[in-house]
Amino acid sequence: MNSRQHETNNNSKINWSPILDWDQPLTDQELEAIDAIEASFQSSTPSSSSSSTSSTPAATTPSSSVIKKRHSSPQKDQEPPKTRRQLPNSIFSLSKPFSLSPCQGNVKMRYPAMKFGGQILYSRTSIEVEKAARELLQSLEAEKREMDRVIIGFDIEWKPSFTTGVLPGKAAVMQICANTSLCHVMHIFHSGITQSLQFLLEDSKIVKVGIGIGGDCAKVFRDYNVSVKSVEDLSYLANQKLDGKPKTWGLQALAKILVCKEVLKSLPDAKDATDPTSILPHKKLWP
């Protein structure tokens, strides 16, 4: 049997496992077959050991030579032991489970932008804010009758201060999103916090979630004397659910690791936070 036939026969004996089983050790039969194929290939190349002046007959089959080398003592080997081929690390990395993330966290790449495909309702005056908050509160009350509590996304924006001794501006924009089809952008800098909006914020059965939401709630209390109740910081929740060292998570980082998306969240200029027109070009990208 020539080397090509031997290689084909040995190939047919290998029971290759799927990728998810690469973390299991290879059997002796699989290791011998792999070494036999490699030895057969090396013997057919010009740089193989066949040009050696050794008087050892070359009639020994590749598989028997591999078996002999494996069971011989290191002192009797005339050649230094060959380093066994190893599988690439990329294959082993696929076997590491990470149930909450469809993405490979160690891969540096740019993900597609996350866009909000629902409707965004913008309100500026006190009448508009009150109407929007009342309708939102009514829809949430209907959901509360079917479940113990409901969850909404919550975030605020305000004009920062970069001058020593100058306080930052009041909370200017409040963003509330109850589902994937409708989000509210309320310009409370002009309207203030209306009665229905206050009821919504103080309702303990309406859970408000967000990144760094504790600071946002403290800001609302200082500026408008309204206490936002029942809040959940997603950064704290992420540290409970995700593996690794606890850290302060941002919205962009969570979007990348959980849904493989880029969150393009930015206002044109921080000094324009009290200007409603500065938000309009961006409202299609983020609620």
N, C-alpha and C positions, 0 to 999 in steps of 0.2 A: 504494500500500500504506500503510495507516494505521500509527500507531505501535504499536498493540497487536499487529497481525499481524507487524510487523517484529520486535517483541520475541519473539514466539512462534517465528519462524523462526530467529532468532539463538540462542534457547535450544536448539533442536533440533540445532544444529551443535556445541554444546559437548560435548566428550568428557571428562566429569568422571572424575577418577581416584579410587580408593579412598583412605581416610584415610591408609594407610601410605605413599602416594605424594605427600603434600602437600609433602614436603621437596624435590621436583623443581620446577624453574622452570616457570612457565606459558608456553605457546607464544604467539606473536604473535596467532594467530587467537583464542585464548581471551581474551587481554587486550582485543582489539578488541571482541569480543562482550560482555564485561562492561561496558566503557565505553559501548558503544552502548545497552545496556539501561539503564544509569544515566542517560545523556543523554536517552533517550526518556522516562523517568519524570519527570525534572526539567522537561522541556518541557511536560508535561501538568499541572503544579501551578501554583497562582496566583502562587507566589513565583519562578517560573522566569524565565529571561532573556527570554521572549517579550514582556514589558512594556517592554523597553528601547526607547529612541528611535533605536536604530541603524537605518540604511537597508539593512543587508545582507539579502538575500532569505532567507526561512525555508524555501525549497524543498529545501535541501541535506539529504540523508539523514543520520541519526545516524552511520552507519558511515563515510561519506565525510568528515564533519566531524572525526571522531576521527582518521582517517588523515591528514587535512590538518594537524591540530594536532600530530600526532606527528612529521611530517616537516618542519614549518616551523621556522625559526630562532627563538630566544628574542626577538630584537629585533623581529620582525614580529608577534608575538602581541600582541593588544590586551588580552587578559585575563591575569591572573596564572595560572601553571600550576596545575592542580588536583592535589592530593595523591592519589596512587593509593591505593585502598582496600587495606588489609593484612589478611591472615588473622589471627584471634585467636591469641595465644600458646598457648592451651590445646590447639590442634590440633597445633602444633609439638612441644609437650611429650610428646605421645603417641608421636612418632616416635623418641624417644631410647631406645635399647635398654638394658635392665637385666635380663640373663638370669636372675639369681638371685632376683629379687624380683617377685612378682605385684602388689605394692602400689606406689603412687606415694609415694616417700619424702618429697616436699614437701607432702603433703596432711596437714593437722592434723585428725585425727578420732579418735574413740574406737572401738576395735575390739572385737569380741565377746571374752568371756573364754575363755581356753584351759583346758579341763578334761581331766583324765586319766580316760579311760574304762575303764581296766583295773583289776586287783585290786591293792590295796596290803596287804602283809603286815607287820604291826607286831610287833616282838619286843623284849622288855625284859630278861629274865633271861639269864644266861650260857647256859643250856640252850637257850632259844628262839633266841638269836643263833647259837649253834653249829649247831643244826639247820638254820636258814635259810641260813647261809653254806655249809654242806656241800651242801645241795641245789642252791644256786645254782652252786657250784663244779662240781658234777657235770654240770649242764646246759651250762655254758660249756666244759667239757672235751669234750663231745660236739660242740659247734660248732667247736672248734679242730681236730678231726680232719678237718673239711670245708674249713677255710680256714686261712690262715697265722696270723691273729690275730682276736680278737673285741673289740668295743667296748662299754663300759658307761658310763652316766652316773653321776657321782660328786659328792657335795656333803656338807658337814658344817655343823652349827650348834653354837654354844656361847654361854654367858652372857657378855655383854660387861661391861666395867667402866667406869663414868663417874666414878670417884673417883680422884684423883691418888694414886699409890702403891699402889693395889689392883690386883693382876693379874686379867686376865679368867679365867673359869672354864675347866675342861678341855673338850675337844671332847665334846659331850653326845649329839648325834644324828648318825648316819651314814645317808645316803640313797643307795641303789644301785639303778639301773634298767637291766636288761639288754635289755628290749624294751618294746613298747607294751601288753603285756597283764599284766605283773607287775612291781611295784617293791617294794623292801624299805626299811622305816624301822626302823633298829636303834638302840636306846637304849643306846649304849656307855658312857654315864656310869655306869650300874648294872652292866652285864655285863662291861665291859672288851672288849678285842679278843681274841676266842677264836682257837684254833689254825687252824680252817678259814678264818676271816675274814682272818687274817694271811697264809695261803697265797694267798688270792685277791688281796690288796693287793700282795703282793710278786711276783706272777706277771707277768713282762715281756711275755708274749703276750696279756695282757688289758689293753687300752688303756683308761685312765680319762680321760674327757673332762668338762669343766666350765668355768664362768666363774671366773677367778681361782683355778684349781685349785692353782697353785703354793703359794699361801698356805695353802690347806687341807692340803696334804701336809706342809708345814713344821709346822703346828699338830699334826697327828697324830704326827709324829716327836717333837716336844717333849713331848707329853702322854703318849704310849704307847710311845715308842721303837720304832716300826714304820715302816719306810721304804716309802712307796707308790711303786711303780715303773711306768714307761711311762705318762706322763700327756700330755695335749694340752689346751692352753688354747684355748677357742673364740674368745676375744677376739683372740688372736694370729692364729688361722686366718681370722677374719673380715677382718682388715686385709690379709691376703694375697689374699683372693678378691673383696672388695667394693671398688668404686671410691670415691675420695675420700681425704681426709686421714686418716692413721692415728689412732686414738683408742682409749680404753679402753671396750670394749663391755660392756653389761650384758645380763642374760638378757631383761629386758623389752624393751630396744631391739632385740635380735636377733629376738625373736618378732614384733615389729611389722613390721619391714622384710622378713622372710623369709616369714612365714605369715599376716600381717595379724591377729594375735591379741594380746590383753592377758594378761600373766602376773600373776595376783593372788597373788604370793608374799609372804606376811607372817605372822609369828607374832603372836598376840594381844598379847604383851608380852615384850620381850627377857629380862626377869628370870625368866620362866617357862620358859626353854629347857631346864631340867633336869626339868621336869614333863611326863610323857608325855601327860597329858590335854590339855595346851595345843596339841598338834599334831593331835589327832583331828578337830576341826571343820574343819580345813583340808586334810586328806589327800585329799579328793575333788577338790581344785582343783590340787594340784601334788604330784609324787612326792618 
